[in-house]
Amino acid sequence: MERKEMELLEKLAPTHPDLKTLWDEHILYEKQLEKFENKNYLTPTEDQQARQLKKMKLDGKTKLVALIREYAGKEA
C-alpha cells in the first residue's frame, strides 16, 4: 500500500471501524502467509491454503483501498 494510503488509513480508521477490520484481516493474512513462506516445502494442502490466503489478502486490500479513497473523498 502506498504511503499516502497508509496515512489516510491511520487518519480514518478511528472513525470507520470497517477500515480497521479490513486492515486487521490484512495483517492476519500476512502473518499466516509468512508461516507458509518460511517453510522449505509445502504439502498440497498447505499450498492450497497459501493460495487462498493470498486471494483473500488481495481482495481485502482492494476493498480497503477503495474504502480509503471513498472516505477520504467524503471528508475532503
N, C-alpha and C positions, 0 to 999 in steps of 0.2 A: 504494500500500500504506500502511496506517495506521502511525503512529509506533510503536505497541506491537508490531505485527508485525515492523517493521524491527528493533526492539531484540531481539526473540526470535530473529530470523534471525541477527543478529550473535552472539548467545549460543550458538545451537545449531549453526551452520554448521561450526565446527571439529570437532565430534564426529559430524556427519551429512553425509558427502560428497554424498549425493543432494540435499540442500538447496543446497549450494554449486553443484553442477552446474546445477540449475534456475535459480538466481539468475544464474549466468554466462550461461546461454542467454537469459534475460530481458533482460539488459543488451545482449547482442549483437543481439537483435532490435530493441531500442530504437534502437541506433546505426544499424542498417540502415534502419529506418523514417525516421530523421531525414534521411538522404540523399535519400529519395524526397520527403519533405515540403519540403525546401529547393528542389526543382525547381519551375519555373513550370508545366510541362506534363509529364504522364506519358503515355508510349505505352501502348497497350492491354496490352502485355506487362508493363510496369512497374507499371501499375495492378493487374494480377492478382497480381504478386509482392508488392506492398504489402498487398493484401487478405489474402494467405496469411500474410504475416509477422504481421499484426495478429491473425489467428486463432491462430497458434502462440504468440504472446506472451500472449494471453488464456488459452489452455489451460494454458500453463506457469504463469502466475500463479495460476490456480485450484488447480493441483496443489501449488504452492509454499505457498499459504496453508493448504490442507488439511493438508499435512505439518507445517507450523509448529505448527498447533493440536494435531495429534496428538502430536507430540514434546513440546510444552510440557505437555500433559496428563499424559504419562507421567513427566515429570521433576518435576512439582509435588508 
